[in-house]
């Protein structure tokens, strides 16, 4: 049994971002009526989507945006993995408090479901030879992960105590069309940009660390699956379930682009764990979702997008 | 190898509370110079302890209090297990943000060690037949536990990134002299008060749920152990390690008091898990600390205190 989204209003907070744009499209493809919210109005194929322009940290504006919506996909990020560490107390206020407040406002506005983008790449923290299940010990390795995990726990309480259903998707390392190589985010985007510009890409360590890369379209479909599932768990991993080393990934990127990625290996950072790969069995069983797009196909689409920039 | 506390200034934030008063005494017994901080000035045997009267949420006042201290024991609680659930966003600001800010201020003031009182009774959340190790899955069952766990994660980051060492003690169910039967806190205190006043004590469920009760003097010694240990872990369970049902506990309390506790068993609350008992092996190995006081002796001391009220 699944809920139907036909004609339902779904607010996508952070809808103008990398993942958000794909979620808006996937929500529309699923028959729902997406409403975007972000700091700036959208362009391109999203220019005609109903939109609320402004900040989620404005409670009155956000309440207006949430009113009348069946569901909310929450992709707003006020922190970034590499900068949030400098002022932790401010990070708590800007990220955790704003997100929890937003969820409470949604419940107050009669929203039935709140799907939150958590981080499968930063909440677990410790090395693990096996793919990580949702019950693996959590030990966030940066402020971004600590905030994501804290929000998850408050959302689980909201889901247990209030009428609104809450789901947190622990997304691994997403890549794909629209991801910019900014602010140290996105290994694939950075590699594509370095290949196209012919500049050298610094890689911390020897490139043997393994990650779980997933194409953003599969991620967007996971958000839709979390919206329609009858009774999704409070926390679910979303990833490819496959371990791929940075060296392997570089070779795949070079194949997709048909061009070399100039790299320089540098001394490893202590923050980098050897292996972070997700077990996605719970998503298969409870969301009827699986990663579909083969890595080579996802990279081919991404390469085509970069060549068109 | 252990650090010496001889003559070192140790700030005990929340020093006027139930656990705090015992920690101030234990810190003094260990040869350190305790400084208390709380909303009100202390009385009784603590009247001559140097004291900062005010709120930890005042950054300037707190910086003054922390300046010149070797270590800080942080027992300040702006939330209570049974009331924090009503306004989660406010809880995040008042508890998580204030605590993280306080830790950052301590680091800025040159404090070497920050020992935080977390909650072994609320962070794990799920039922477990076995005693819970620090790696057991965390799933806080109320806002109090969610906040404690969030603070733990930020403190671990501070310990990893800044000069100050951080330790979080996940304390189970403390009881003892000075614990008041207020605001639904403290099963032992409530039972003692009901026995003395001859009023009926409501007990949710059939009294077979098992908890881990530990006398507050052992808890205070654990804080001292965390202050002196050479390299304590970021997170450590502190409890008796023994499962005791509420029914067994009532029988022990009646023996200690020499009086019956009138009880009425009522329908169980969904928030109550069947069993929450801590594995304290890590504390034994890394803090050279073990629970010492037998349950009967701890209850005898507590009963004597209640009879003197």
Interface residues (C-beta under 8 A of the other chain):
Chain A: X85 X87 X88 X89 X92 X93 X96 X97 X100 X101 X104 X135 X137 X138 X139 X140 X142 X143 X146 X149 X150 X153 X154 X156 X157 X158 X161
Chain B: X85 X87 X88 X89 X92 X93 X96 X97 X100 X101 X104 X135 X137 X138 X139 X140 X142 X143 X146 X149 X150 X153 X154 X156 X157 X158 X161
